[in-house]
Amino acid sequence: MVTLEFYPHRGGIAVYAAEMANAASRLGYDVEVWAPALPANIPERSWPFRIRRLPIDGSHGLRNQWTIARELGSASADLQDAILYIPEPGPLLSLLVLQFLDTLPGGRLVVTLHGSEILKLGMRPLATWSTRRLLRRAEAIGVVSNHTRQLFEEFFPGLSPKIVVTPGALRSDFHSNGSRAPVPPDKGDKIVILTVARLHPRKGQIEVIEALKALPAADRSRIEYWLVGGHSKERYDEALNAAGAGAGFPIKFLGDVADEDLSRTYARADIFAMTSVPHKLSVEGYGLAYLEAGAHGLPVVAHAIGGVPEAVRDGGSGLLVRPGDRTGLTAAFARLIGDSTLRKKLGDAGRALATCRTWSDNASALFGPPPQHPPS
């Protein structure tokens, strides 16, 4: 596996990469992950696979792309009998170059696409042609949702037989963290609405604030809005602060919260909200945060966009609203704020939905069984 997004990087793709490596290892594959160098102050975790840290910083810059291309090219002979797995778009760009230098590693090529990269590659003619040429060599093309599959087939027709739908699942350490930590409430009688996502316009935190501001004063007096996440883009944190001015309810920015502490935050919440919106060429391919919220028994309020309806069942595990329908979004929050029975019903359904897929299912579907070697 070659990935630019890996521990200590936070985010859904980093989780996806680590969990797929874990799952492949559990299946019996001999797994080696190539990932960016660790910062000097962060020790390496213990992994059930080998990890090789490359002299790159995790960005998509040309220097990193060239370093990955050079490392793959020099290891080409050693990878003839391997599966080369590319779980995210960063290293895919390096392969697009290597295929024209006749140094692309042999063996089995498997890639996973999450959504946004399909748009970015599919809307540029040269990139589209180069990507199609590369993916003809792939043994399997994983996509994280049926929505992503449809998007891929729109831009890259003719490759459908290679597609395998491998959506996200709960982190393998989720149960050890506890699905509903017995934490004494410290929020009084307030109903806490929680978003767990990086501070980015695509994640729609402003849409949540504006919808909550439109609630009747009696409802606003009953709620708090908590935001977990950092790495603000496009000065979005400033826009959030401006939107929250005079909201009539507390808005708390909790910053990044470590995975091992996140369960306690979920346990204090009553409703999960992540109202992703279209933003440039970025889409919500699926959304692991919805599964984790559901596993904690939280009903979800979200926009019906991208692959979100596959992670949140409208009327089942949450309430979905069309992007731009602010009246409908306010009404969804009002329903859940005023109906504890509905909150519990949707939350219970979210628990069931969150556990219906495992990472081992994904790894088996994408890689198949490991080869059986005769005893030495």
C-alpha positions as CSV (number, residue, x, y, z in Angstrom):
1,M,0.0,0.0,0.0
2,V,1.2,3.5,-0.9
3,T,-0.6,6.4,0.7
4,L,-0.1,10.0,1.5
5,E,-2.8,9.9,4.2
6,F,-1.9,7.8,7.1
7,Y,-1.3,8.1,10.9
8,P,-0.8,10.7,12.4
9,H,-2.9,12.3,9.7
10,R,-6.6,12.6,10.7
11,G,-9.5,12.1,8.4
12,G,-11.7,9.5,6.7
13,I,-9.2,8.5,4.0
14,A,-6.4,8.0,6.6
15,V,-8.7,5.8,8.6
16,Y,-9.7,3.9,5.4
17,A,-6.1,3.2,4.5
18,A,-5.1,2.0,7.9
19,E,-8.2,-0.2,8.2
20,M,-7.7,-1.8,4.8
21,A,-4.1,-2.6,5.7
22,N,-5.2,-4.1,9.0
23,A,-7.9,-6.2,7.3
24,A,-5.6,-7.5,4.6
25,S,-3.2,-8.5,7.3
26,R,-5.9,-10.4,9.1
27,L,-6.8,-12.2,5.9
28,G,-3.2,-13.5,5.8
29,Y,-1.6,-11.1,3.4
30,D,2.0,-10.0,4.0
31,V,1.4,-6.2,4.1
32,E,3.8,-3.3,3.8
33,V,2.6,0.3,3.9
34,W,4.5,3.2,2.4
35,A,3.5,6.4,4.2
36,P,4.9,9.9,4.8
37,A,7.6,10.5,7.4
38,L,6.5,11.0,11.0
39,P,7.0,14.3,12.6
40,A,10.0,14.2,15.0
41,N,7.8,14.5,18.1
42,I,5.4,11.7,17.3
43,P,6.4,8.1,17.9
44,E,5.3,5.3,15.6
45,R,2.3,3.2,16.6
46,S,2.4,-0.6,16.8
47,W,0.9,-2.1,13.6
48,P,0.2,-5.6,12.5
49,F,2.1,-5.0,9.3
50,R,5.4,-3.5,8.2
51,I,5.5,0.2,7.6
52,R,8.1,2.1,5.6
53,R,8.2,5.9,6.1
54,L,9.1,7.8,2.9
55,P,10.9,11.2,2.9
56,I,7.6,13.0,2.0
57,D,5.3,15.2,4.0
58,G,1.9,14.1,2.9
59,S,1.0,16.9,0.5
60,H,0.2,16.5,-3.2
61,G,3.1,18.6,-4.2
62,L,5.4,17.8,-7.2
63,R,8.3,16.9,-4.9
64,N,6.3,14.3,-3.1
65,Q,4.9,12.9,-6.4
66,W,8.4,12.6,-7.8
67,T,9.7,10.9,-4.6
68,I,6.9,8.3,-4.7
69,A,7.5,7.7,-8.5
70,R,11.2,7.3,-7.9
71,E,10.7,4.8,-5.0
72,L,8.1,2.8,-6.9
73,G,10.3,2.8,-10.0
74,S,13.4,1.6,-8.1
75,A,11.3,-1.2,-6.4
76,S,9.7,-2.3,-9.6
77,A,11.4,-5.7,-9.9
78,D,10.6,-6.5,-6.2
79,L,6.9,-5.8,-6.8
80,Q,6.4,-8.2,-9.7
81,D,4.6,-10.8,-7.5
82,A,2.9,-8.2,-5.2
83,I,-0.4,-6.4,-5.2
84,L,0.3,-2.7,-5.4
85,Y,-2.6,-1.1,-3.6
86,I,-3.3,2.7,-4.0
87,P,-6.1,3.6,-1.5
88,E,-6.3,7.3,-2.3
89,P,-5.6,9.8,-5.0
90,G,-2.2,11.2,-4.0
91,P,0.0,8.2,-5.2
92,L,-2.3,7.7,-8.2
93,L,-0.8,10.8,-9.7
94,S,2.7,9.3,-9.5
95,L,1.5,6.2,-11.3
96,L,0.1,8.3,-14.1
97,V,3.6,9.5,-14.7
98,L,5.3,6.1,-14.3
99,Q,3.2,4.5,-16.9
100,F,4.8,6.6,-19.6
101,L,8.4,6.0,-18.3
102,D,8.0,2.2,-18.6
103,T,8.9,1.9,-14.9
104,L,5.4,1.1,-13.6
105,P,5.7,-1.8,-11.2
106,G,4.3,-5.1,-12.5
107,G,2.1,-7.4,-10.4
108,R,-1.5,-6.7,-9.6
109,L,-2.7,-3.1,-9.4
110,V,-5.7,-2.3,-7.1
111,V,-6.9,1.2,-6.5
112,T,-9.7,2.8,-4.4
113,L,-11.5,6.0,-5.5
114,H,-13.5,8.1,-3.0
115,G,-15.3,10.6,-5.3
116,S,-13.6,14.0,-5.6
117,E,-10.6,12.7,-7.5
118,I,-13.0,11.2,-10.1
119,L,-14.3,14.7,-10.9
120,K,-10.9,16.3,-10.9
121,L,-9.4,13.6,-13.3
122,G,-12.5,13.2,-15.3
123,M,-13.0,16.9,-16.2
124,R,-9.5,17.4,-17.7
125,P,-9.1,15.6,-21.1
126,L,-5.4,14.8,-20.7
127,A,-5.9,13.5,-17.2
128,T,-8.9,11.5,-18.2
129,W,-7.1,9.8,-21.0
130,S,-4.0,9.0,-18.8
131,T,-6.2,7.7,-16.0
132,R,-8.2,5.5,-18.3
133,R,-5.0,4.1,-19.7
134,L,-3.7,3.3,-16.2
135,L,-6.9,1.8,-14.9
136,R,-7.1,-0.6,-17.8
137,R,-4.1,-2.3,-16.1
138,A,-5.9,-2.4,-12.7
139,E,-7.2,-5.7,-11.5
140,A,-9.8,-4.1,-9.3
141,I,-11.1,-0.6,-8.8
142,G,-12.7,0.0,-5.4
143,V,-15.3,2.7,-4.9
144,V,-16.8,3.7,-1.5
145,S,-20.4,4.0,-2.5
146,N,-22.9,3.3,-5.3
147,H,-22.9,7.1,-5.9
148,T,-19.1,7.0,-6.5
149,R,-19.6,4.0,-8.8
150,Q,-22.1,6.0,-10.9
151,L,-19.8,9.0,-11.0
152,F,-16.9,6.8,-12.1
153,E,-19.0,5.1,-14.8
154,E,-20.0,8.6,-16.1
155,F,-16.5,9.7,-16.6
156,F,-14.7,6.4,-17.3
157,P,-17.1,4.2,-19.2
158,G,-16.0,0.7,-20.2
159,L,-14.3,-0.1,-16.9
160,S,-17.4,-1.2,-15.0
161,P,-16.5,-4.9,-14.7
162,K,-13.5,-3.9,-12.6
163,I,-15.5,-2.0,-10.0
164,V,-16.0,-3.3,-6.4
165,V,-18.1,-1.3,-4.0
166,T,-16.2,-1.2,-0.7
167,P,-17.8,1.3,1.7
168,G,-16.4,2.3,5.0
169,A,-17.0,0.5,8.3
170,L,-16.4,1.2,12.0
171,R,-12.7,1.5,13.1
172,S,-11.4,-1.9,14.3
173,D,-10.6,-0.3,17.7
174,F,-14.1,1.1,18.1
175,H,-15.5,-1.5,20.5
176,S,-12.5,-1.2,22.7
177,N,-13.2,2.5,23.0
178,G,-16.8,1.7,24.1
179,S,-19.9,2.4,21.9
180,R,-21.6,4.4,24.7
181,A,-19.2,5.5,27.4
182,P,-20.8,5.8,30.8
183,V,-19.8,9.5,31.2
184,P,-21.7,11.6,33.7
185,P,-23.4,14.4,31.7
186,D,-21.9,17.9,32.2
187,K,-24.4,19.7,30.0
188,G,-27.3,20.0,32.3
189,D,-30.6,19.6,30.5
190,K,-29.3,21.0,27.2
191,I,-29.7,19.1,23.9
192,V,-26.3,18.9,22.3
193,I,-25.9,18.8,18.5
194,L,-22.5,17.6,17.5
195,T,-20.5,17.8,14.3
196,V,-17.2,15.8,13.9
197,A,-15.4,17.0,10.8
198,R,-12.6,19.2,9.7
199,L,-13.5,22.9,9.5
200,H,-14.0,23.1,5.8
201,P,-16.8,24.7,3.6
202,R,-17.7,21.4,2.2
203,K,-18.6,20.0,5.6
204,G,-21.4,22.5,6.0
205,Q,-21.0,23.7,9.6
206,I,-22.3,27.1,8.6
207,E,-25.5,25.5,7.2
208,V,-26.1,23.9,10.6
209,I,-25.6,27.2,12.5
210,E,-27.9,29.0,10.1
211,A,-30.6,26.3,10.4
212,L,-30.4,26.3,14.2
213,K,-30.6,30.1,14.3
214,A,-34.0,29.9,12.5
215,L,-35.5,27.7,15.3
216,P,-38.1,29.3,17.6
217,A,-36.5,31.0,20.6
218,A,-37.8,28.3,22.9
219,D,-35.9,25.6,21.0
220,R,-32.8,27.7,20.7
221,S,-32.7,28.0,24.5
222,R,-32.6,24.2,24.9
223,I,-29.6,23.5,22.6
224,E,-25.8,23.8,22.3
225,Y,-23.8,23.2,19.1
226,W,-20.5,21.5,19.5
227,L,-17.9,21.3,16.7
228,V,-15.0,18.8,16.8
229,G,-12.4,19.3,14.2
230,G,-9.5,21.6,13.2
231,H,-7.4,22.4,10.1
232,S,-9.6,25.3,9.0
233,K,-9.5,26.0,5.2
234,E,-10.3,29.2,3.4
235,R,-10.6,31.1,6.8
236,Y,-13.7,29.1,7.4
237,D,-13.2,29.3,11.2
238,E,-13.7,33.1,10.9
239,A,-16.8,32.6,8.8
240,L,-18.2,30.2,11.4
241,N,-17.6,32.7,14.2
242,A,-19.3,35.4,12.3
243,A,-22.3,33.2,11.5
244,G,-22.6,32.3,15.2
245,A,-22.7,35.8,16.5
246,G,-26.0,36.4,18.3
247,A,-27.1,32.9,17.6
248,G,-29.1,32.6,20.8
249,F,-27.4,29.3,21.8
250,P,-23.9,28.3,22.8
251,I,-21.5,27.3,20.0
252,K,-18.4,25.4,21.3
253,F,-15.3,24.7,19.2
254,L,-13.6,21.7,20.8
255,G,-10.8,21.4,18.3
256,D,-9.2,18.1,17.4
257,V,-10.2,15.3,19.8
258,A,-8.1,12.2,19.9
259,D,-9.9,9.0,18.8
260,E,-9.6,7.5,22.3
261,D,-11.4,10.5,23.8
262,L,-14.0,10.9,21.0
263,S,-16.4,8.4,22.5
264,R,-16.9,10.5,25.6
265,T,-17.8,13.5,23.3
266,Y,-20.3,11.3,21.4
267,A,-21.7,10.1,24.8
268,R,-22.5,13.7,25.8
269,A,-24.3,14.5,22.5
270,D,-28.0,13.9,21.5
271,I,-28.0,14.6,17.8
272,F,-25.2,14.3,15.1
273,A,-25.2,16.8,12.2
274,M,-23.0,17.0,9.2
275,T,-24.6,18.8,6.3
276,S,-22.1,18.5,3.5
277,V,-22.5,20.7,0.5
278,P,-21.1,20.9,-3.0
279,H,-17.8,22.8,-3.0
280,K,-15.7,23.2,-6.1
281,L,-14.8,19.7,-7.4
282,S,-15.2,18.1,-3.9
283,V,-17.9,15.6,-3.1
284,E,-18.9,13.5,-0.1
285,G,-18.3,10.0,-1.4
286,Y,-19.6,8.3,1.8
287,G,-18.8,9.6,5.3
288,L,-17.3,7.4,8.0
289,A,-18.4,10.0,10.7
290,Y,-22.1,9.1,10.0
291,L,-21.4,5.5,10.9
292,E,-19.5,6.3,14.0
293,A,-22.3,8.6,15.2
294,G,-24.9,6.0,14.5
295,A,-22.9,3.4,16.4
296,H,-23.0,5.7,19.4
297,G,-26.8,5.8,19.1
298,L,-27.1,9.3,17.8
299,P,-29.7,10.2,15.2
300,V,-28.2,12.0,12.2
301,V,-29.3,15.2,10.4
302,A,-27.6,15.4,7.0
303,H,-27.9,16.6,3.4
304,A,-29.0,14.1,0.8
305,I,-25.9,14.5,-1.3
306,G,-23.3,12.2,-2.8
307,G,-23.0,8.9,-1.0
308,V,-24.5,10.2,2.2
309,P,-27.9,8.4,1.7
310,E,-26.0,5.1,1.7
311,A,-24.5,5.9,5.2
312,V,-27.7,7.5,6.6
313,R,-31.1,6.0,5.9
314,D,-33.7,8.8,5.7
315,G,-36.4,8.1,8.3
316,G,-34.4,5.1,9.4
317,S,-31.2,6.2,11.1
318,G,-31.5,9.9,10.4
319,L,-33.3,12.7,8.6
320,L,-32.0,13.8,5.2
321,V,-32.7,17.2,3.6
322,R,-31.9,18.5,0.1
323,P,-28.9,20.9,0.1
324,G,-30.2,24.5,0.0
325,D,-33.4,23.6,1.7
326,R,-32.8,25.6,4.9
327,T,-36.4,25.6,5.9
328,G,-36.4,21.8,5.7
329,L,-33.2,21.6,7.6
330,T,-34.5,23.7,10.4
331,A,-37.7,21.6,10.5
332,A,-35.5,18.4,10.8
333,F,-33.7,19.8,13.8
334,A,-37.0,20.9,15.4
335,R,-38.4,17.4,15.0
336,L,-35.5,15.8,16.8
337,I,-35.2,18.5,19.5
338,G,-38.8,18.1,20.4
339,D,-39.1,14.3,20.2
340,S,-36.9,12.2,22.4
341,T,-38.6,9.0,21.3
342,L,-37.8,9.7,17.7
343,R,-34.2,10.4,18.6
344,K,-33.9,7.0,20.3
345,K,-35.6,5.2,17.4
346,L,-33.3,6.6,14.8
347,G,-30.3,6.2,17.1
348,D,-31.0,2.5,17.6
349,A,-31.4,2.0,13.9
350,G,-28.0,3.8,13.4
351,R,-26.3,1.2,15.6
352,A,-27.6,-1.6,13.4
353,L,-26.6,0.1,10.2
354,A,-23.1,0.9,11.5
355,T,-22.3,-2.8,12.1
356,C,-23.6,-4.3,8.9
357,R,-20.3,-4.0,7.1
358,T,-16.7,-4.8,8.2
359,W,-13.3,-4.0,6.8
360,S,-12.6,-7.7,6.3
361,D,-15.6,-7.8,4.0
362,N,-14.0,-4.9,2.0
363,A,-10.6,-6.5,1.9
364,S,-11.9,-9.9,0.8
365,A,-14.0,-8.3,-2.0
366,L,-11.1,-6.1,-3.3
367,F,-8.1,-8.4,-2.9
368,G,-9.6,-11.9,-2.9
369,P,-8.0,-14.6,-0.7
370,P,-4.3,-14.6,-0.3
371,P,-2.3,-17.1,-2.3
372,Q,-1.6,-20.4,-0.5
373,H,2.1,-21.1,-0.3
374,P,3.2,-24.8,0.1
375,P,5.0,-25.5,3.4
376,S,8.8,-25.1,3.3
